[in-house]
Amino acid sequence: MIQLDLNETEKTYLIEALESYLSDLRYEIGDTDSQDFRDRLKAKKTALEKTLTALQQTGS
């Protein structure tokens, strides 16, 4: 397990960046013709969503 020490501002910026990237990634998955590439993008999306959820659940 990796531990990351962020202040509230850094945490907020990271959450915003992940939300933005995930939004773009959803469109990319939908526009991808290659099943192999789509599967890799879906795996990336799942991992990043898990990271985002963990960040959102951490206290101040």
PDB file of N, H, CA, C and O in Angstrom:
ATOM      1  N   MET A   1       0.839  -1.177   0.000  1.00  0.00           N
ATOM      2  CA  MET A   1       0.000   0.000   0.000  1.00  0.00           C
ATOM      3  C   MET A   1       0.884   1.239   0.000  1.00  0.00           C
ATOM      4  O   MET A   1       1.926   1.288   0.653  1.00  0.00           O
ATOM      5  N   ILE A   2       0.437   2.236  -0.750  1.00  0.00           N
ATOM      6  H   ILE A   2      -0.410   2.197  -1.280  1.00  0.00           H
ATOM      7  CA  ILE A   2       1.152   3.498  -0.823  1.00  0.00           C
ATOM      8  C   ILE A   2       0.384   4.535  -0.017  1.00  0.00           C
ATOM      9  O   ILE A   2      -0.842   4.615  -0.092  1.00  0.00           O
ATOM     10  N   GLN A   3       1.111   5.317   0.746  1.00  0.00           N
ATOM     11  H   GLN A   3       2.107   5.252   0.808  1.00  0.00           H
ATOM     12  CA  GLN A   3       0.492   6.393   1.509  1.00  0.00           C
ATOM     13  C   GLN A   3       0.950   7.714   0.925  1.00  0.00           C
ATOM     14  O   GLN A   3       2.129   7.905   0.629  1.00  0.00           O
ATOM     15  N   LEU A   4       0.020   8.605   0.767  1.00  0.00           N
ATOM     16  H   LEU A   4      -0.938   8.451   1.007  1.00  0.00           H
ATOM     17  CA  LEU A   4       0.295   9.898   0.170  1.00  0.00           C
ATOM     18  C   LEU A   4      -0.156  10.976   1.146  1.00  0.00           C
ATOM     19  O   LEU A   4      -1.308  10.978   1.579  1.00  0.00           O
ATOM     20  N   ASP A   5       0.738  11.886   1.492  1.00  0.00           N
ATOM     21  H   ASP A   5       1.674  11.885   1.140  1.00  0.00           H
ATOM     22  CA  ASP A   5       0.390  12.982   2.396  1.00  0.00           C
ATOM     23  C   ASP A   5       0.105  14.237   1.578  1.00  0.00           C
ATOM     24  O   ASP A   5       1.003  14.816   0.967  1.00  0.00           O
ATOM     25  N   LEU A   6      -1.165  14.647   1.577  1.00  0.00           N
ATOM     26  H   LEU A   6      -1.895  14.177   2.073  1.00  0.00           H
ATOM     27  CA  LEU A   6      -1.584  15.828   0.827  1.00  0.00           C
ATOM     28  C   LEU A   6      -2.270  16.810   1.767  1.00  0.00           C
ATOM     29  O   LEU A   6      -2.987  16.408   2.683  1.00  0.00           O
ATOM     30  N   ASN A   7      -2.047  18.093   1.535  1.00  0.00           N
ATOM     31  H   ASN A   7      -1.464  18.419   0.790  1.00  0.00           H
ATOM     32  CA  ASN A   7      -2.844  19.067   2.266  1.00  0.00           C
ATOM     33  C   ASN A   7      -4.203  19.165   1.566  1.00  0.00           C
ATOM     34  O   ASN A   7      -4.402  18.568   0.508  1.00  0.00           O
ATOM     35  N   GLU A   8      -5.130  19.917   2.154  1.00  0.00           N
ATOM     36  H   GLU A   8      -4.968  20.402   3.013  1.00  0.00           H
ATOM     37  CA  GLU A   8      -6.493  19.977   1.603  1.00  0.00           C
ATOM     38  C   GLU A   8      -6.521  20.535   0.180  1.00  0.00           C
ATOM     39  O   GLU A   8      -7.292  20.063  -0.656  1.00  0.00           O
ATOM     40  N   THR A   9      -5.700  21.518  -0.091  1.00  0.00           N
ATOM     41  H   THR A   9      -5.074  21.901   0.589  1.00  0.00           H
ATOM     42  CA  THR A   9      -5.655  22.104  -1.432  1.00  0.00           C
ATOM     43  C   THR A   9      -5.170  21.077  -2.449  1.00  0.00           C
ATOM     44  O   THR A   9      -5.768  20.925  -3.514  1.00  0.00           O
ATOM     45  N   GLU A  10      -4.102  20.382  -2.129  1.00  0.00           N
ATOM     46  H   GLU A  10      -3.615  20.506  -1.264  1.00  0.00           H
ATOM     47  CA  GLU A  10      -3.573  19.354  -3.024  1.00  0.00           C
ATOM     48  C   GLU A  10      -4.600  18.243  -3.246  1.00  0.00           C
ATOM     49  O   GLU A  10      -4.779  17.762  -4.365  1.00  0.00           O
ATOM     50  N   LYS A  11      -5.262  17.850  -2.178  1.00  0.00           N
ATOM     51  H   LYS A  11      -5.116  18.241  -1.269  1.00  0.00           H
ATOM     52  CA  LYS A  11      -6.297  16.811  -2.275  1.00  0.00           C
ATOM     53  C   LYS A  11      -7.417  17.267  -3.204  1.00  0.00           C
ATOM     54  O   LYS A  11      -7.873  16.507  -4.058  1.00  0.00           O
ATOM     55  N   THR A  12      -7.855  18.505  -3.033  1.00  0.00           N
ATOM     56  H   THR A  12      -7.485  19.122  -2.339  1.00  0.00           H
ATOM     57  CA  THR A  12      -8.923  19.052  -3.873  1.00  0.00           C
ATOM     58  C   THR A  12      -8.513  19.071  -5.337  1.00  0.00           C
ATOM     59  O   THR A  12      -9.292  18.687  -6.209  1.00  0.00           O
ATOM     60  N   TYR A  13      -7.295  19.516  -5.608  1.00  0.00           N
ATOM     61  H   TYR A  13      -6.662  19.829  -4.900  1.00  0.00           H
ATOM     62  CA  TYR A  13      -6.812  19.572  -6.992  1.00  0.00           C
ATOM     63  C   TYR A  13      -6.710  18.174  -7.599  1.00  0.00           C
ATOM     64  O   TYR A  13      -7.047  17.979  -8.767  1.00  0.00           O
ATOM     65  N   LEU A  14      -6.253  17.217  -6.824  1.00  0.00           N
ATOM     66  H   LEU A  14      -5.980  17.376  -5.876  1.00  0.00           H
ATOM     67  CA  LEU A  14      -6.131  15.851  -7.326  1.00  0.00           C
ATOM     68  C   LEU A  14      -7.508  15.258  -7.618  1.00  0.00           C
ATOM     69  O   LEU A  14      -7.688  14.585  -8.633  1.00  0.00           O
ATOM     70  N   ILE A  15      -8.463  15.495  -6.752  1.00  0.00           N
ATOM     71  H   ILE A  15      -8.316  16.041  -5.927  1.00  0.00           H
ATOM     72  CA  ILE A  15      -9.830  15.023  -6.986  1.00  0.00           C
ATOM     73  C   ILE A  15     -10.392  15.654  -8.261  1.00  0.00           C
ATOM     74  O   ILE A  15     -10.984  14.962  -9.089  1.00  0.00           O
ATOM     75  N   GLU A  16     -10.208  16.949  -8.416  1.00  0.00           N
ATOM     76  H   GLU A  16      -9.726  17.511  -7.743  1.00  0.00           H
ATOM     77  CA  GLU A  16     -10.698  17.639  -9.614  1.00  0.00           C
ATOM     78  C   GLU A  16     -10.044  17.087 -10.879  1.00  0.00           C
ATOM     79  O   GLU A  16     -10.713  16.900 -11.895  1.00  0.00           O
ATOM     80  N   ALA A  17      -8.750  16.828 -10.818  1.00  0.00           N
ATOM     81  H   ALA A  17      -8.206  16.980  -9.992  1.00  0.00           H
ATOM     82  CA  ALA A  17      -8.032  16.299 -11.981  1.00  0.00           C
ATOM     83  C   ALA A  17      -8.533  14.903 -12.333  1.00  0.00           C
ATOM     84  O   ALA A  17      -8.737  14.593 -13.507  1.00  0.00           O
ATOM     85  N   LEU A  18      -8.733  14.060 -11.322  1.00  0.00           N
ATOM     86  H   LEU A  18      -8.567  14.312 -10.369  1.00  0.00           H
ATOM     87  CA  LEU A  18      -9.230  12.709 -11.579  1.00  0.00           C
ATOM     88  C   LEU A  18     -10.641  12.744 -12.154  1.00  0.00           C
ATOM     89  O   LEU A  18     -10.945  12.002 -13.088  1.00  0.00           O
ATOM     90  N   GLU A  19     -11.498  13.587 -11.613  1.00  0.00           N
ATOM     91  H   GLU A  19     -11.251  14.189 -10.854  1.00  0.00           H
ATOM     92  CA  GLU A  19     -12.869  13.692 -12.125  1.00  0.00           C
ATOM     93  C   GLU A  19     -12.870  14.133 -13.591  1.00  0.00           C
ATOM     94  O   GLU A  19     -13.620  13.593 -14.405  1.00  0.00           O
ATOM     95  N   SER A  20     -12.042  15.099 -13.919  1.00  0.00           N
ATOM     96  H   SER A  20     -11.433  15.538 -13.259  1.00  0.00           H
ATOM     97  CA  SER A  20     -11.952  15.588 -15.286  1.00  0.00           C
ATOM     98  C   SER A  20     -11.427  14.506 -16.226  1.00  0.00           C
ATOM     99  O   SER A  20     -11.979  14.279 -17.303  1.00  0.00           O
ATOM    100  N   TYR A  21     -10.357  13.847 -15.804  1.00  0.00           N
ATOM    101  H   TYR A  21      -9.908  14.031 -14.930  1.00  0.00           H
ATOM    102  CA  TYR A  21      -9.770  12.803 -16.639  1.00  0.00           C
ATOM    103  C   TYR A  21     -10.745  11.643 -16.838  1.00  0.00           C
ATOM    104  O   TYR A  21     -10.858  11.107 -17.940  1.00  0.00           O
ATOM    105  N   LEU A  22     -11.446  11.255 -15.774  1.00  0.00           N
ATOM    106  H   LEU A  22     -11.355  11.690 -14.878  1.00  0.00           H
ATOM    107  CA  LEU A  22     -12.406  10.159 -15.885  1.00  0.00           C
ATOM    108  C   LEU A  22     -13.539  10.510 -16.838  1.00  0.00           C
ATOM    109  O   LEU A  22     -14.016   9.651 -17.580  1.00  0.00           O
ATOM    110  N   SER A  23     -13.966  11.745 -16.823  1.00  0.00           N
ATOM    111  H   SER A  23     -13.579  12.443 -16.221  1.00  0.00           H
ATOM    112  CA  SER A  23     -15.006  12.188 -17.744  1.00  0.00           C
ATOM    113  C   SER A  23     -14.535  12.033 -19.193  1.00  0.00           C
ATOM    114  O   SER A  23     -15.261  11.511 -20.038  1.00  0.00           O
ATOM    115  N   ASP A  24     -13.326  12.487 -19.465  1.00  0.00           N
ATOM    116  H   ASP A  24     -12.736  12.911 -18.779  1.00  0.00           H
ATOM    117  CA  ASP A  24     -12.750  12.347 -20.806  1.00  0.00           C
ATOM    118  C   ASP A  24     -12.547  10.879 -21.168  1.00  0.00           C
ATOM    119  O   ASP A  24     -12.765  10.482 -22.313  1.00  0.00           O
ATOM    120  N   LEU A  25     -12.136  10.087 -20.208  1.00  0.00           N
ATOM    121  H   LEU A  25     -11.959  10.409 -19.278  1.00  0.00           H
ATOM    122  CA  LEU A  25     -11.861   8.671 -20.448  1.00  0.00           C
ATOM    123  C   LEU A  25     -13.133   7.929 -20.856  1.00  0.00           C
ATOM    124  O   LEU A  25     -13.075   7.030 -21.695  1.00  0.00           O
ATOM    125  N   ARG A  26     -14.270   8.286 -20.283  1.00  0.00           N
ATOM    126  H   ARG A  26     -14.317   9.016 -19.602  1.00  0.00           H
ATOM    127  CA  ARG A  26     -15.542   7.649 -20.650  1.00  0.00           C
ATOM    128  C   ARG A  26     -15.838   7.857 -22.129  1.00  0.00           C
ATOM    129  O   ARG A  26     -16.281   6.931 -22.809  1.00  0.00           O
ATOM    130  N   TYR A  27     -15.600   9.057 -22.629  1.00  0.00           N
ATOM    131  H   TYR A  27     -15.240   9.809 -22.077  1.00  0.00           H
ATOM    132  CA  TYR A  27     -15.804   9.329 -24.052  1.00  0.00           C
ATOM    133  C   TYR A  27     -14.812   8.544 -24.908  1.00  0.00           C
ATOM    134  O   TYR A  27     -15.175   8.005 -25.954  1.00  0.00           O
ATOM    135  N   GLU A  28     -13.577   8.484 -24.465  1.00  0.00           N
ATOM    136  H   GLU A  28     -13.282   8.922 -23.616  1.00  0.00           H
ATOM    137  CA  GLU A  28     -12.557   7.761 -25.215  1.00  0.00           C
ATOM    138  C   GLU A  28     -12.907   6.279 -25.313  1.00  0.00           C
ATOM    139  O   GLU A  28     -12.730   5.665 -26.365  1.00  0.00           O
ATOM    140  N   ILE A  29     -13.401   5.707 -24.224  1.00  0.00           N
ATOM    141  H   ILE A  29     -13.546   6.206 -23.369  1.00  0.00           H
ATOM    142  CA  ILE A  29     -13.802   4.298 -24.233  1.00  0.00           C
ATOM    143  C   ILE A  29     -14.910   4.090 -25.266  1.00  0.00           C
ATOM    144  O   ILE A  29     -14.883   3.127 -26.032  1.00  0.00           O
ATOM    145  N   GLY A  30     -15.884   5.002 -25.278  1.00  0.00           N
ATOM    146  H   GLY A  30     -15.905   5.785 -24.656  1.00  0.00           H
ATOM    147  CA  GLY A  30     -16.993   4.880 -26.212  1.00  0.00           C
ATOM    148  C   GLY A  30     -16.592   5.039 -27.664  1.00  0.00           C
ATOM    149  O   GLY A  30     -17.237   4.476 -28.549  1.00  0.00           O
ATOM    150  N   ASP A  31     -15.546   5.791 -27.924  1.00  0.00           N
ATOM    151  H   ASP A  31     -15.022   6.249 -27.206  1.00  0.00           H
ATOM    152  CA  ASP A  31     -15.108   6.043 -29.298  1.00  0.00           C
ATOM    153  C   ASP A  31     -14.043   5.080 -29.794  1.00  0.00           C
ATOM    154  O   ASP A  31     -13.587   5.193 -30.932  1.00  0.00           O
ATOM    155  N   THR A  32     -13.642   4.138 -28.957  1.00  0.00           N
ATOM    156  H   THR A  32     -14.013   4.046 -28.033  1.00  0.00           H
ATOM    157  CA  THR A  32     -12.550   3.237 -29.313  1.00  0.00           C
ATOM    158  C   THR A  32     -13.093   2.002 -30.037  1.00  0.00           C
ATOM    159  O   THR A  32     -14.022   1.349 -29.563  1.00  0.00           O
ATOM    160  N   ASP A  33     -12.500   1.698 -31.185  1.00  0.00           N
ATOM    161  H   ASP A  33     -11.746   2.230 -31.570  1.00  0.00           H
ATOM    162  CA  ASP A  33     -12.934   0.542 -31.973  1.00  0.00           C
ATOM    163  C   ASP A  33     -12.245  -0.751 -31.541  1.00  0.00           C
ATOM    164  O   ASP A  33     -12.840  -1.825 -31.629  1.00  0.00           O
ATOM    165  N   SER A  34     -11.023  -0.661 -31.083  1.00  0.00           N
ATOM    166  H   SER A  34     -10.540   0.211 -31.011  1.00  0.00           H
ATOM    167  CA  SER A  34     -10.251  -1.839 -30.704  1.00  0.00           C
ATOM    168  C   SER A  34     -10.713  -2.377 -29.349  1.00  0.00           C
ATOM    169  O   SER A  34     -10.653  -1.675 -28.340  1.00  0.00           O
ATOM    170  N   GLN A  35     -11.171  -3.620 -29.337  1.00  0.00           N
ATOM    171  H   GLN A  35     -11.219  -4.191 -30.156  1.00  0.00           H
ATOM    172  CA  GLN A  35     -11.655  -4.223 -28.089  1.00  0.00           C
ATOM    173  C   GLN A  35     -10.542  -4.333 -27.054  1.00  0.00           C
ATOM    174  O   GLN A  35     -10.768  -4.104 -25.866  1.00  0.00           O
ATOM    175  N   ASP A  36      -9.336  -4.685 -27.508  1.00  0.00           N
ATOM    176  H   ASP A  36      -9.153  -4.871 -28.473  1.00  0.00           H
ATOM    177  CA  ASP A  36      -8.208  -4.802 -26.584  1.00  0.00           C
ATOM    178  C   ASP A  36      -7.897  -3.459 -25.918  1.00  0.00           C
ATOM    179  O   ASP A  36      -7.698  -3.387 -24.706  1.00  0.00           O
ATOM    180  N   PHE A  37      -7.859  -2.406 -26.725  1.00  0.00           N
ATOM    181  H   PHE A  37      -8.022  -2.465 -27.710  1.00  0.00           H
ATOM    182  CA  PHE A  37      -7.583  -1.081 -26.187  1.00  0.00           C
ATOM    183  C   PHE A  37      -8.712  -0.633 -25.265  1.00  0.00           C
ATOM    184  O   PHE A  37      -8.465  -0.041 -24.215  1.00  0.00           O
ATOM    185  N   ARG A  38      -9.953  -0.917 -25.662  1.00  0.00           N
ATOM    186  H   ARG A  38     -10.154  -1.398 -26.515  1.00  0.00           H
ATOM    187  CA  ARG A  38     -11.112  -0.560 -24.831  1.00  0.00           C
ATOM    188  C   ARG A  38     -11.028  -1.249 -23.469  1.00  0.00           C
ATOM    189  O   ARG A  38     -11.315  -0.636 -22.440  1.00  0.00           O
ATOM    190  N   ASP A  39     -10.637  -2.521 -23.465  1.00  0.00           N
ATOM    191  H   ASP A  39     -10.404  -3.019 -24.300  1.00  0.00           H
ATOM    192  CA  ASP A  39     -10.508  -3.262 -22.207  1.00  0.00           C
ATOM    193  C   ASP A  39      -9.437  -2.648 -21.305  1.00  0.00           C
ATOM    194  O   ASP A  39      -9.614  -2.570 -20.090  1.00  0.00           O
ATOM    195  N   ARG A  40      -8.334  -2.214 -21.899  1.00  0.00           N
ATOM    196  H   ARG A  40      -8.190  -2.276 -22.886  1.00  0.00           H
ATOM    197  CA  ARG A  40      -7.284  -1.569 -21.106  1.00  0.00           C
ATOM    198  C   ARG A  40      -7.757  -0.237 -20.548  1.00  0.00           C
ATOM    199  O   ARG A  40      -7.445   0.107 -19.408  1.00  0.00           O
ATOM    200  N   LEU A  41      -8.506   0.515 -21.344  1.00  0.00           N
ATOM    201  H   LEU A  41      -8.760   0.236 -22.270  1.00  0.00           H
ATOM    202  CA  LEU A  41      -9.041   1.784 -20.863  1.00  0.00           C
ATOM    203  C   LEU A  41     -10.045   1.561 -19.736  1.00  0.00           C
ATOM    204  O   LEU A  41     -10.079   2.328 -18.773  1.00  0.00           O
ATOM    205  N   LYS A  42     -10.857   0.524 -19.849  1.00  0.00           N
ATOM    206  H   LYS A  42     -10.829  -0.099 -20.631  1.00  0.00           H
ATOM    207  CA  LYS A  42     -11.823   0.214 -18.784  1.00  0.00           C
ATOM    208  C   LYS A  42     -11.111  -0.170 -17.494  1.00  0.00           C
ATOM    209  O   LYS A  42     -11.553   0.198 -16.406  1.00  0.00           O
ATOM    210  N   ALA A  43     -10.017  -0.904 -17.609  1.00  0.00           N
ATOM    211  H   ALA A  43      -9.657  -1.204 -18.493  1.00  0.00           H
ATOM    212  CA  ALA A  43      -9.236  -1.277 -16.424  1.00  0.00           C
ATOM    213  C   ALA A  43      -8.634  -0.033 -15.779  1.00  0.00           C
ATOM    214  O   ALA A  43      -8.616   0.094 -14.555  1.00  0.00           O
ATOM    215  N   LYS A  44      -8.144   0.879 -16.607  1.00  0.00           N
ATOM    216  H   LYS A  44      -8.159   0.776 -17.601  1.00  0.00           H
ATOM    217  CA  LYS A  44      -7.596   2.137 -16.095  1.00  0.00           C
ATOM    218  C   LYS A  44      -8.696   2.937 -15.396  1.00  0.00           C
ATOM    219  O   LYS A  44      -8.476   3.487 -14.317  1.00  0.00           O
ATOM    220  N   LYS A  45      -9.876   3.002 -16.009  1.00  0.00           N
ATOM    221  H   LYS A  45     -10.054   2.555 -16.886  1.00  0.00           H
ATOM    222  CA  LYS A  45     -11.008   3.728 -15.432  1.00  0.00           C
ATOM    223  C   LYS A  45     -11.380   3.156 -14.074  1.00  0.00           C
ATOM    224  O   LYS A  45     -11.616   3.911 -13.131  1.00  0.00           O
ATOM    225  N   THR A  46     -11.435   1.851 -13.961  1.00  0.00           N
ATOM    226  H   THR A  46     -11.243   1.238 -14.727  1.00  0.00           H
ATOM    227  CA  THR A  46     -11.782   1.203 -12.703  1.00  0.00           C
ATOM    228  C   THR A  46     -10.770   1.547 -11.610  1.00  0.00           C
ATOM    229  O   THR A  46     -11.152   1.865 -10.484  1.00  0.00           O
ATOM    230  N   ALA A  47      -9.491   1.483 -11.944  1.00  0.00           N
ATOM    231  H   ALA A  47      -9.181   1.225 -12.859  1.00  0.00           H
ATOM    232  CA  ALA A  47      -8.444   1.782 -10.967  1.00  0.00           C
ATOM    233  C   ALA A  47      -8.508   3.247 -10.523  1.00  0.00           C
ATOM    234  O   ALA A  47      -8.353   3.546  -9.339  1.00  0.00           O
ATOM    235  N   LEU A  48      -8.733   4.150 -11.466  1.00  0.00           N
ATOM    236  H   LEU A  48      -8.858   3.907 -12.428  1.00  0.00           H
ATOM    237  CA  LEU A  48      -8.789   5.565 -11.125  1.00  0.00           C
ATOM    238  C   LEU A  48     -10.054   5.903 -10.334  1.00  0.00           C
ATOM    239  O   LEU A  48     -10.019   6.766  -9.457  1.00  0.00           O
ATOM    240  N   GLU A  49     -11.160   5.239 -10.631  1.00  0.00           N
ATOM    241  H   GLU A  49     -11.188   4.538 -11.343  1.00  0.00           H
ATOM    242  CA  GLU A  49     -12.378   5.443  -9.850  1.00  0.00           C
ATOM    243  C   GLU A  49     -12.180   4.981  -8.403  1.00  0.00           C
ATOM    244  O   GLU A  49     -12.671   5.615  -7.469  1.00  0.00           O
ATOM    245  N   LYS A  50     -11.466   3.889  -8.231  1.00  0.00           N
ATOM    246  H   LYS A  50     -11.067   3.374  -8.990  1.00  0.00           H
ATOM    247  CA  LYS A  50     -11.169   3.394  -6.880  1.00  0.00           C
ATOM    248  C   LYS A  50     -10.307   4.411  -6.129  1.00  0.00           C
ATOM    249  O   LYS A  50     -10.533   4.673  -4.948  1.00  0.00           O
ATOM    250  N   THR A  51      -9.337   4.971  -6.812  1.00  0.00           N
ATOM    251  H   THR A  51      -9.153   4.758  -7.772  1.00  0.00           H
ATOM    252  CA  THR A  51      -8.471   5.989  -6.212  1.00  0.00           C
ATOM    253  C   THR A  51      -9.272   7.232  -5.850  1.00  0.00           C
ATOM    254  O   THR A  51      -9.099   7.793  -4.768  1.00  0.00           O
ATOM    255  N   LEU A  52     -10.143   7.660  -6.748  1.00  0.00           N
ATOM    256  H   LEU A  52     -10.283   7.204  -7.627  1.00  0.00           H
ATOM    257  CA  LEU A  52     -10.976   8.830  -6.497  1.00  0.00           C
ATOM    258  C   LEU A  52     -11.878   8.611  -5.297  1.00  0.00           C
ATOM    259  O   LEU A  52     -12.004   9.492  -4.447  1.00  0.00           O
ATOM    260  N   THR A  53     -12.504   7.452  -5.218  1.00  0.00           N
ATOM    261  H   THR A  53     -12.401   6.736  -5.909  1.00  0.00           H
ATOM    262  CA  THR A  53     -13.372   7.133  -4.093  1.00  0.00           C
ATOM    263  C   THR A  53     -12.606   7.174  -2.779  1.00  0.00           C
ATOM    264  O   THR A  53     -13.097   7.713  -1.788  1.00  0.00           O
ATOM    265  N   ALA A  54     -11.405   6.607  -2.767  1.00  0.00           N
ATOM    266  H   ALA A  54     -11.006   6.169  -3.573  1.00  0.00           H
ATOM    267  CA  ALA A  54     -10.586   6.600  -1.559  1.00  0.00           C
ATOM    268  C   ALA A  54     -10.249   8.028  -1.131  1.00  0.00           C
ATOM    269  O   ALA A  54     -10.298   8.352   0.055  1.00  0.00           O
ATOM    270  N   LEU A  55      -9.907   8.876  -2.098  1.00  0.00           N
ATOM    271  H   LEU A  55      -9.867   8.612  -3.062  1.00  0.00           H
ATOM    272  CA  LEU A  55      -9.593  10.279  -1.777  1.00  0.00           C
ATOM    273  C   LEU A  55     -10.805  11.001  -1.218  1.00  0.00           C
ATOM    274  O   LEU A  55     -10.690  11.771  -0.264  1.00  0.00           O
ATOM    275  N   GLN A  56     -11.954  10.758  -1.804  1.00  0.00           N
ATOM    276  H   GLN A  56     -12.047  10.133  -2.579  1.00  0.00           H
ATOM    277  CA  GLN A  56     -13.169  11.443  -1.367  1.00  0.00           C
ATOM    278  C   GLN A  56     -13.598  11.004   0.019  1.00  0.00           C
ATOM    279  O   GLN A  56     -14.261  11.762   0.728  1.00  0.00           O
ATOM    280  N   GLN A  57     -13.236   9.804   0.417  1.00  0.00           N
ATOM    281  H   GLN A  57     -12.698   9.188  -0.159  1.00  0.00           H
ATOM    282  CA  GLN A  57     -13.648   9.275   1.718  1.00  0.00           C
ATOM    283  C   GLN A  57     -12.681   9.625   2.841  1.00  0.00           C
ATOM    284  O   GLN A  57     -12.982   9.384   4.010  1.00  0.00           O
ATOM    285  N   THR A  58     -11.535  10.183   2.508  1.00  0.00           N
ATOM    286  H   THR A  58     -11.290  10.378   1.558  1.00  0.00           H
ATOM    287  CA  THR A  58     -10.582  10.537   3.546  1.00  0.00           C
ATOM    288  C   THR A  58     -11.037  11.790   4.261  1.00  0.00           C
ATOM    289  O   THR A  58     -11.623  12.689   3.657  1.00  0.00           O
ATOM    290  N   GLY A  59     -10.764  11.842   5.541  1.00  0.00           N
ATOM    291  H   GLY A  59     -10.287  11.112   6.031  1.00  0.00           H
ATOM    292  CA  GLY A  59     -11.141  13.008   6.343  1.00  0.00           C
ATOM    293  C   GLY A  59     -10.228  14.183   6.091  1.00  0.00           C
ATOM    294  O   GLY A  59      -9.263  14.095   5.332  1.00  0.00           O
ATOM    295  N   SER A  60     -10.542  15.264   6.731  1.00  0.00           N
ATOM    296  H   SER A  60     -11.326  15.336   7.348  1.00  0.00           H
ATOM    297  CA  SER A  60      -9.749  16.482   6.564  1.00  0.00           C
ATOM    298  C   SER A  60      -8.375  16.364   7.184  1.00  0.00           C
ATOM    299  O   SER A  60      -7.589  17.309   7.125  1.00  0.00           O
TER     300      SER A  60
END
